[in-house]
Amino acid sequence: MDTPAHRFAPGADALARALAADLPADVVRPDAPVTAISRRTAGGLEVRTPSSVLCAEDVVVAVPPALALARIDFGSQMPPGLARLARTTPVWMGTVAKVVARYPAPFWRDAGLVGAAVSRTGPLRELHDMSGPGGRPAALFGFAPAQTVGPDFEQAVTAQLTRLFGSAAAQPETLHIQNWSGEPWTAPPTVHHLTDYSLFGHPLYRQPALEGRLHWAATETATQYAGHIEGALAAAERAVTAALTTKETNPCSR
């Protein structure tokens, strides 16, 4: 039913934090969301935030394309076909809520169970063991359609876990719910209407825009493993390779 999972013991954000730690202190600006990107007459791209205007030789967009088009003003410079594609490409996990139920011990393992299930009789459609090394901390997690999250959602989840794993699952220590559709830095307002997953890895995402200086690196643009970390890494490698082969250098000096 399930296979061993390979996870970041300190959390997936540990990778980003470790990379950021090697950069100069003034390079990472987490409180400066980009609001506009446009071509400069003198070359390069102008990048605007609420508090600054920057010049960039290249820009790598690492957020979902639909979110980029919803939050960043590209004016009329984005090719119409690319703009339509970006606006309609789904956001991986964008319409999903993730639920983590933490317990004092992995009781399901003691019963010889893997802690995994597929269900259509409750809010959670897919469940897995999310325990840490050696079963500590002990946790089960599952995915539910974001639109099922409501006032009685927690009770419905607990009832479903009890049906699937027995009375020991009835009282989790904590029940954490992450509704990705409500995250402004993950999902655009149109996220529930984006359903054509065949757009993942579309060839247009492999063609840098804005005179070859705007590159796509979100996992949704990967040709393989779209939606997963592997897809994000592959898309990032493609974007960086393209950026490093940019024709004119240092246009921001003008």
Wavefront OBJ file of the C-alpha trace (Angstrom):
o trace
v 0.000 0.000 0.000
v 2.771 2.417 0.882
v 6.510 2.746 0.337
v 9.176 4.421 2.484
v 9.133 8.202 2.150
v 12.208 10.386 1.963
v 11.595 13.657 3.775
v 13.570 16.557 5.183
v 13.847 15.794 8.906
v 14.015 19.518 9.865
v 11.358 20.475 7.277
v 11.516 21.277 3.564
v 12.139 24.956 4.282
v 15.518 23.950 5.735
v 16.833 23.668 2.168
v 15.804 27.221 1.268
v 17.082 28.602 4.579
v 20.462 26.915 4.142
v 20.844 28.307 0.625
v 19.805 31.788 1.750
v 22.326 31.687 4.599
v 25.183 31.596 2.076
v 24.016 34.780 0.345
v 24.901 38.358 1.307
v 22.597 39.753 3.984
v 20.982 42.374 1.724
v 20.211 40.015 -1.174
v 17.192 38.133 0.153
v 14.194 40.446 0.558
v 11.258 38.400 1.900
v 9.084 41.462 2.575
v 9.380 42.963 -0.906
v 6.836 41.276 -3.218
v 7.321 42.062 -6.888
v 4.451 44.142 -8.273
v 5.595 44.846 -11.854
v 8.160 43.654 -14.409
v 8.872 45.384 -17.712
v 11.574 45.822 -20.351
v 13.898 48.795 -20.006
v 14.645 50.974 -23.010
v 18.348 50.771 -22.149
v 18.225 46.972 -21.824
v 17.476 44.506 -19.062
v 14.302 44.357 -17.016
v 12.804 46.780 -14.512
v 11.486 45.057 -11.394
v 9.212 47.021 -9.071
v 8.328 46.310 -5.450
v 6.305 48.491 -3.060
v 9.515 50.106 -1.834
v 12.059 49.927 -4.656
v 12.779 49.809 -8.382
v 15.503 47.408 -9.477
v 17.257 46.677 -12.746
v 17.927 43.021 -13.564
v 19.805 41.335 -16.362
v 17.442 38.367 -16.008
v 14.436 37.495 -13.892
v 13.502 33.961 -12.816
v 9.826 33.562 -11.874
v 9.616 30.745 -9.330
v 5.951 31.092 -8.324
v 3.080 29.342 -10.156
v 2.491 31.057 -13.530
v -1.174 31.799 -12.752
v -0.145 33.475 -9.495
v 2.515 35.511 -11.296
v -0.033 36.822 -13.801
v -2.472 37.628 -10.992
v 0.017 39.454 -8.747
v 2.586 40.978 -11.130
v 1.827 43.659 -13.710
v 3.574 42.840 -16.989
v 1.703 45.574 -18.849
v 1.250 44.680 -22.526
v 4.740 43.253 -22.918
v 3.953 39.615 -22.158
v 3.233 37.709 -25.407
v -0.564 37.120 -25.559
v -0.237 33.356 -26.025
v 2.095 33.042 -23.042
v -0.143 35.254 -20.904
v -3.182 33.086 -21.693
v -1.211 29.940 -20.924
v 0.070 31.274 -17.609
v -3.369 32.448 -16.491
v -4.928 29.036 -17.165
v -2.213 26.691 -15.865
v -3.359 25.009 -12.636
v -1.483 25.435 -9.367
v -0.217 22.154 -7.955
v -1.940 21.610 -4.588
v -3.721 24.920 -5.123
v -7.172 23.424 -4.566
v -6.120 21.052 -1.795
v -6.104 21.199 1.987
v -3.462 19.199 3.814
v -4.277 17.816 7.249
v -1.747 16.522 9.782
v -2.969 14.633 12.863
v -0.305 14.225 15.552
v -0.475 11.439 18.156
v 1.545 10.429 21.249
v 2.778 7.289 19.460
v 2.419 5.596 16.040
v -0.211 3.137 17.252
v -0.937 1.941 13.723
v 2.600 0.605 13.416
v 2.180 -1.354 16.612
v -0.852 -2.959 14.985
v 1.159 -3.863 11.893
v -0.444 -1.187 9.725
v 1.352 1.194 7.344
v -0.882 4.154 8.178
v -2.045 4.646 4.600
v -5.499 4.670 3.045
v -7.522 5.808 0.047
v -11.048 6.883 0.886
v -14.146 8.347 -0.741
v -16.323 8.370 2.374
v -14.815 11.338 4.173
v -13.065 14.634 3.514
v -9.597 13.007 3.296
v -9.102 11.258 -0.026
v -5.548 10.000 0.486
v -3.719 9.341 3.759
v -0.149 8.430 4.686
v 2.165 7.956 7.669
v 4.026 11.224 8.252
v 5.942 10.239 11.369
v 9.487 11.368 11.952
v 12.546 9.134 12.306
v 11.805 6.188 14.595
v 8.137 7.115 14.651
v 8.651 10.354 16.598
v 6.812 12.616 16.294
v 3.954 10.308 15.326
v 1.587 11.678 12.709
v -0.853 10.786 9.969
v -1.563 13.187 7.139
v -4.072 13.372 4.350
v -5.297 15.484 1.458
v -8.814 16.875 1.112
v -10.456 19.062 -1.528
v -10.093 22.630 -0.263
v -13.768 23.315 -0.845
v -14.688 20.737 1.828
v -13.065 22.834 4.564
v -15.808 24.372 6.686
v -17.130 24.703 10.252
v -17.442 20.917 10.790
v -14.304 19.920 8.931
v -12.215 18.968 11.974
v -14.965 16.739 13.374
v -15.395 15.049 9.994
v -11.657 14.406 9.755
v -11.446 12.925 13.245
v -14.469 10.696 12.568
v -12.904 9.468 9.341
v -9.556 8.726 11.017
v -11.396 6.765 13.691
v -13.252 4.675 11.099
v -10.036 3.914 9.247
v -7.561 3.387 12.102
v -9.682 2.610 15.144
v -10.473 4.303 18.443
v -6.829 5.263 19.071
v -7.151 7.794 16.247
v -10.143 9.545 17.819
v -8.161 12.038 19.874
v -5.123 13.463 18.113
v -2.896 15.726 20.182
v -3.086 18.356 17.456
v -4.860 18.646 14.127
v -3.157 21.044 11.730
v -5.040 22.153 8.606
v -3.295 23.930 5.731
v -5.749 25.148 3.103
v -3.528 26.015 0.154
v -6.348 27.628 -1.811
v -6.454 30.426 0.762
v -2.727 31.196 0.656
v -2.192 34.485 -1.254
v 1.413 33.551 -2.119
v 0.403 30.128 -3.448
v -2.947 30.397 -5.184
v -4.544 33.119 -7.348
v -8.247 33.979 -6.843
v -9.104 31.847 -9.906
v -7.398 28.708 -8.582
v -10.594 26.602 -8.367
v -11.311 27.209 -12.064
v -7.895 26.023 -13.275
v -8.320 22.360 -14.189
v -6.316 21.616 -17.341
v -3.269 19.814 -15.935
v -2.094 18.974 -19.447
v -0.680 22.529 -19.494
v 2.051 21.533 -17.040
v 5.427 21.649 -18.780
v 4.048 23.447 -21.846
v 6.756 24.223 -24.469
v 6.164 27.982 -24.121
v 7.574 27.834 -20.598
v 10.889 26.701 -22.055
v 11.131 29.858 -24.180
v 12.379 32.871 -22.150
v 10.096 35.901 -22.585
v 10.698 39.659 -22.639
v 13.602 39.539 -25.073
v 14.903 36.326 -23.550
v 15.312 37.702 -20.022
v 12.231 36.327 -18.200
v 12.539 32.658 -17.222
v 10.001 30.271 -15.651
v 11.149 28.015 -12.816
v 7.948 26.981 -11.015
v 7.365 23.240 -10.683
v 4.263 23.603 -12.883
v 6.557 24.448 -15.817
v 8.658 21.273 -15.555
v 8.424 18.646 -18.291
v 8.841 15.844 -15.727
v 7.681 15.514 -12.110
v 5.612 18.689 -12.384
v 4.207 19.560 -8.979
v 7.008 17.868 -7.059
v 10.346 19.070 -5.713
v 12.099 17.161 -8.514
v 10.118 19.170 -11.058
v 10.991 22.444 -9.345
v 14.692 21.580 -9.342
v 14.623 20.601 -13.018
v 12.776 23.797 -13.969
v 15.212 25.883 -11.918
v 18.202 24.264 -13.603
v 16.699 24.996 -17.018
v 16.001 28.639 -16.079
v 19.470 29.233 -14.652
v 21.130 27.683 -17.700
v 19.123 29.981 -19.974
v 19.903 33.038 -17.840
v 23.630 32.330 -17.886
v 23.613 32.266 -21.679
v 21.911 35.657 -22.002
v 23.326 37.631 -24.947
v 24.159 41.105 -23.613
v 25.803 41.461 -20.227
v 25.378 44.179 -17.626
v 22.622 46.230 -19.346
v 21.870 47.781 -15.952
v 25.048 49.840 -16.107
v 23.303 52.173 -18.549
l 1 2 3 4 5 6 7 8 9 10 11 12 13 14 15 16 17 18 19 20 21 22 23 24 25 26 27 28 29 30 31 32 33 34 35 36 37 38 39 40 41 42 43 44 45 46 47 48 49 50 51 52 53 54 55 56 57 58 59 60 61 62 63 64 65 66 67 68 69 70 71 72 73 74 75 76 77 78 79 80 81 82 83 84 85 86 87 88 89 90 91 92 93 94 95 96 97 98 99 100 101 102 103 104 105 106 107 108 109 110 111 112 113 114 115 116 117 118 119 120 121 122 123 124 125 126 127 128 129 130 131 132 133 134 135 136 137 138 139 140 141 142 143 144 145 146 147 148 149 150 151 152 153 154 155 156 157 158 159 160 161 162 163 164 165 166 167 168 169 170 171 172 173 174 175 176 177 178 179 180 181 182 183 184 185 186 187 188 189 190 191 192 193 194 195 196 197 198 199 200 201 202 203 204 205 206 207 208 209 210 211 212 213 214 215 216 217 218 219 220 221 222 223 224 225 226 227 228 229 230 231 232 233 234 235 236 237 238 239 240 241 242 243 244 245 246 247 248 249 250 251 252 253 254
